[in-house]
């Protein structure tokens, strides 16, 4: 098996909005499936991890959307890993391209932590580490978040909810792409309150860093603050996902604009205005 793996990728119909554009959280789910498939192809399918008391949990993930994926187009994945660090930390790189002409659609850098059966960080078994042969693509660097060109600020906007039991993942907590859904829902509610179309929001990039898993019925709040705009004019927001007792579960950055004329500026004004809770 080559250290650089190539295979088809796919997004299901329910991953697309009314604009027939893939939602960011569903792109993250596709990227997770690419990682699972790549691991399976080197002998480590999900049930082998379970049988051997091993798992990977996400620490940090950066995703850059070169453009939106549209319903019906064929997608191709490229993926490889970088060398393990201390036998615990694994970096996986993923590129999603058009299967028709090879043009890039999304780029992701995943920072995984190997954990044991008690969900504590631990060195990966030698057989697992040996299966993840490192590779380097010098012309295809890690995903890089866009820089803030204009610094802005605003109050904290809060969105509070309780995750469902039926949305828990195989490790019985909220799966990591769902945190992108949480942040996008928080931003969508600010947009809706300002009279804007949430479906018009377009993803450009995200970063999520995880510190604790959210579980079913945890009283969960997403705190959203305006941070600025990129050189292309997209809106940069910072998010904190916290529990009712103040425990920090994740921190995130989202970069968004609107496909509707004038709506990006209106979103900036809404985020810079008075705080709100939902």
C-alpha positions as CSV (number, residue, x, y, z in Angstrom):
1,X,0.0,0.0,0.0
2,X,1.4,3.4,-1.0
3,X,1.8,5.9,1.7
4,X,-0.1,8.4,-0.5
5,X,-3.6,7.0,-0.9
6,X,-6.1,8.0,-3.6
7,X,-9.8,6.9,-3.8
8,X,-13.3,8.3,-4.4
9,X,-15.0,10.5,-1.9
10,X,-18.7,11.2,-1.6
11,X,-21.3,13.4,0.1
12,X,-24.8,12.1,0.7
13,X,-27.8,14.1,-0.5
14,X,-28.7,15.2,3.0
15,X,-25.3,17.0,3.2
16,X,-26.5,19.8,0.9
17,X,-28.5,22.9,1.7
18,X,-31.3,24.4,-0.3
19,X,-28.6,26.0,-2.4
20,X,-27.4,22.5,-3.3
21,X,-24.0,23.5,-1.7
22,X,-22.5,21.2,0.9
23,X,-22.6,22.4,4.5
24,X,-19.3,22.7,6.2
25,X,-20.1,20.2,9.0
26,X,-20.9,17.6,6.3
27,X,-17.6,18.3,4.5
28,X,-16.0,17.5,7.9
29,X,-17.9,14.3,8.1
30,X,-16.7,13.3,4.6
31,X,-13.1,14.1,5.7
32,X,-13.6,11.9,8.7
33,X,-14.8,9.1,6.4
34,X,-11.7,9.6,4.3
35,X,-9.5,9.1,7.4
36,X,-11.5,5.9,8.4
37,X,-11.2,4.5,4.8
38,X,-7.4,5.2,4.7
39,X,-6.9,3.5,8.1
40,X,-9.0,0.5,6.9
41,X,-6.9,0.2,3.8
42,X,-3.8,-0.3,5.9
43,X,-5.4,-3.0,8.1
44,X,-7.0,-0.9,10.8
45,X,-10.7,-0.9,10.4
46,X,-12.9,0.6,13.2
47,X,-13.6,-2.8,14.8
48,X,-9.9,-3.6,15.0
49,X,-9.4,-0.5,17.1
50,X,-12.2,-1.5,19.4
51,X,-10.9,-5.1,19.7
52,X,-7.4,-3.9,20.6
53,X,-8.5,-1.1,23.0
54,X,-7.2,1.7,20.7
55,X,-8.8,4.8,19.3
56,X,-7.9,8.2,17.9
57,X,-9.6,11.3,19.0
58,X,-9.4,14.7,17.3
59,X,-7.3,17.4,18.9
60,X,-7.2,20.1,16.2
61,X,-8.5,20.3,12.7
62,X,-8.1,23.0,10.0
63,X,-10.2,23.0,6.9
64,X,-10.0,25.4,4.0
65,X,-12.7,25.4,1.4
66,X,-11.3,26.4,-2.0
67,X,-14.8,26.4,-3.3
68,X,-18.2,24.9,-2.3
69,X,-18.9,21.3,-3.2
70,X,-22.1,21.1,-5.3
71,X,-24.6,18.3,-5.4
72,X,-24.0,15.8,-8.1
73,X,-20.3,16.4,-8.7
74,X,-17.9,13.5,-8.4
75,X,-15.2,13.9,-5.8
76,X,-11.7,12.4,-5.3
77,X,-9.7,12.2,-2.1
78,X,-5.9,12.2,-1.6
79,X,-4.5,11.5,1.9
80,X,-1.3,10.8,3.7
81,X,0.1,11.0,7.3
82,X,3.1,12.7,8.7
83,X,5.5,10.9,11.2
84,X,4.0,10.0,14.6
85,X,5.2,12.3,17.4
86,X,6.1,10.5,20.7
87,X,4.0,7.6,19.5
88,X,0.8,9.5,20.4
89,X,0.2,12.3,18.0
90,X,-0.7,11.7,14.4
91,X,-1.2,14.3,11.6
92,X,-3.2,13.4,8.6
93,X,-3.4,15.6,5.5
94,X,-6.4,15.3,3.1
95,X,-7.2,16.9,-0.2
96,X,-10.6,16.8,-1.8
97,X,-10.6,17.5,-5.5
98,X,-13.0,17.4,-8.5
99,X,-12.8,13.9,-9.9
100,X,-13.5,15.4,-13.3
101,X,-10.8,18.0,-13.7
102,X,-8.7,17.7,-10.5
103,X,-9.4,21.2,-9.4
104,X,-9.2,21.6,-5.6
105,X,-12.3,21.8,-3.4
106,X,-11.2,21.4,0.2
107,X,-8.0,20.9,2.1
108,X,-7.7,19.6,5.7
109,X,-5.1,19.0,8.3
110,X,-6.1,16.7,11.1
111,X,-4.2,16.4,14.4
112,X,-5.2,13.2,16.1
113,X,-4.4,11.9,19.6
114,X,-4.1,8.1,20.2
115,X,-6.0,7.0,23.3
116,X,-6.4,3.7,25.1
117,X,-9.5,1.9,26.2
118,X,-10.0,4.4,29.1
119,X,-9.8,7.3,26.6
120,X,-6.4,8.4,28.1
121,X,-3.6,9.5,25.7
122,X,-1.2,6.5,25.2
123,X,1.4,5.4,22.8
124,X,0.0,3.6,19.8
125,X,0.7,-0.1,19.5
126,X,3.7,-0.8,17.3
127,X,1.6,-2.6,14.7
128,X,-0.6,0.6,14.3
129,X,2.4,2.9,14.2
130,X,4.1,0.7,11.5
131,X,0.9,0.7,9.4
132,X,0.8,4.5,9.2
133,X,3.7,5.0,6.8
134,X,4.6,8.7,6.7
135,X,4.6,10.6,3.4
136,X,5.5,14.2,2.4
137,X,3.9,16.2,-0.4
138,X,6.2,19.2,-0.7
139,X,4.0,20.9,-3.2
140,X,0.8,20.3,-1.1
141,X,1.4,22.0,2.3
142,X,-0.9,21.8,5.3
143,X,-4.2,23.6,5.4
144,X,-3.6,27.2,6.3
145,X,-6.3,29.5,7.9
146,X,-6.7,32.8,6.1
147,X,-5.2,35.8,8.0
148,X,-7.3,38.7,9.4
149,X,-6.8,41.8,7.3
150,X,-9.1,44.1,9.3
151,X,-9.5,43.5,13.1
152,X,-13.0,44.0,14.4
153,X,-14.7,43.3,17.7
154,X,-18.2,42.8,19.1
155,X,-20.1,41.4,22.0
156,X,-20.6,37.7,22.8
157,X,-23.6,36.1,21.2
158,X,-24.8,33.0,22.9
159,X,-26.7,29.9,21.7
160,X,-27.6,27.3,24.3
161,X,-29.0,23.8,23.7
162,X,-28.8,20.1,24.8
163,X,-27.4,17.5,22.4
164,X,-29.5,14.4,21.9
165,X,-28.7,10.8,22.9
166,X,-29.4,9.8,19.3
167,X,-26.7,12.0,18.0
168,X,-23.8,10.4,20.0
169,X,-20.9,8.8,18.1
170,X,-19.3,5.4,18.6
171,X,-17.3,6.7,21.5
172,X,-20.6,7.9,23.1
173,X,-19.9,11.6,22.8
174,X,-20.6,14.4,20.3
175,X,-18.6,13.6,17.1
176,X,-16.1,16.2,16.2
177,X,-17.8,17.5,13.0
178,X,-20.9,18.4,15.0
179,X,-19.0,21.2,16.7
180,X,-18.8,22.9,13.3
181,X,-22.6,22.5,13.0
182,X,-22.9,24.1,16.5
183,X,-20.9,27.1,15.5
184,X,-22.7,27.5,12.2
185,X,-26.1,27.3,13.9
186,X,-25.0,30.0,16.3
187,X,-24.0,32.2,13.4
188,X,-27.1,31.3,11.5
189,X,-29.3,32.6,14.4
190,X,-27.4,35.9,14.5
191,X,-28.0,36.2,10.7
192,X,-31.7,35.3,11.0
193,X,-32.3,37.8,13.8
194,X,-30.8,40.4,11.5
195,X,-33.2,39.5,8.7
196,X,-30.6,37.7,6.7
197,X,-30.9,34.3,5.0
198,X,-28.8,31.7,7.0
199,X,-28.8,29.4,3.9
200,X,-26.8,32.1,2.1
201,X,-23.8,31.8,4.4
202,X,-20.8,30.3,2.6
203,X,-17.9,28.5,4.3
204,X,-14.3,29.5,3.6
205,X,-12.4,27.9,6.5
206,X,-12.7,26.5,10.0
207,X,-10.4,25.5,12.9
208,X,-11.6,23.5,15.8
209,X,-9.5,22.5,18.9
210,X,-11.1,20.1,21.4
211,X,-10.4,19.7,25.1
212,X,-13.4,17.7,26.4
213,X,-16.2,15.8,24.7
214,X,-19.8,17.0,25.0
215,X,-22.2,14.3,26.0
216,X,-26.0,13.8,25.7
217,X,-28.1,16.3,27.7
218,X,-25.1,18.4,28.6
219,X,-26.3,22.0,28.9
220,X,-24.1,23.4,26.1
221,X,-23.5,27.0,25.0
222,X,-21.8,28.3,21.9
223,X,-20.2,31.8,22.5
224,X,-19.6,33.6,19.3
225,X,-17.6,36.8,18.9
226,X,-16.6,38.9,15.8
227,X,-12.8,38.9,15.2
228,X,-12.4,40.6,11.8
229,X,-12.4,40.2,8.1
230,X,-10.0,38.6,5.6
231,X,-8.4,40.4,2.6
232,X,-11.3,38.9,0.5
233,X,-13.9,40.4,2.9
234,X,-15.0,37.2,4.6
235,X,-16.1,37.4,8.3
236,X,-13.9,35.8,10.9
237,X,-15.6,34.7,14.2
238,X,-14.2,33.0,17.3
239,X,-16.4,30.4,19.1
240,X,-16.2,28.8,22.5
241,X,-18.3,25.6,23.3
242,X,-18.8,25.6,27.0
243,X,-20.9,23.6,29.5
244,X,-23.2,25.1,32.1
245,X,-20.5,25.0,34.7
246,X,-18.1,26.9,32.5
247,X,-16.1,23.9,31.4
248,X,-14.5,24.6,28.0
249,X,-15.1,21.7,25.5
250,X,-13.8,23.3,22.3
251,X,-12.6,26.5,20.7
252,X,-13.2,27.3,17.1
253,X,-12.6,29.8,14.3
254,X,-15.0,30.1,11.3
255,X,-14.6,32.2,8.2
256,X,-17.8,32.9,6.3
257,X,-19.4,35.3,3.9
258,X,-22.8,35.5,2.2
259,X,-23.8,34.8,-1.4
260,X,-26.5,37.5,-1.1
261,X,-25.5,41.0,-2.2
262,X,-24.8,43.3,0.8
263,X,-25.5,40.5,3.3
264,X,-21.8,40.1,4.4
265,X,-21.7,43.7,5.5
266,X,-25.1,43.3,7.3
267,X,-23.7,40.2,9.1
268,X,-20.7,42.2,10.3
269,X,-23.1,44.9,11.7
270,X,-25.2,42.3,13.4
271,X,-22.2,40.6,15.1
272,X,-20.8,44.0,16.1
273,X,-24.1,45.0,17.7
274,X,-25.7,44.2,21.0
275,X,-25.2,40.7,22.4
276,X,-28.0,38.1,22.2
277,X,-28.9,34.7,23.6
278,X,-30.9,31.9,21.9
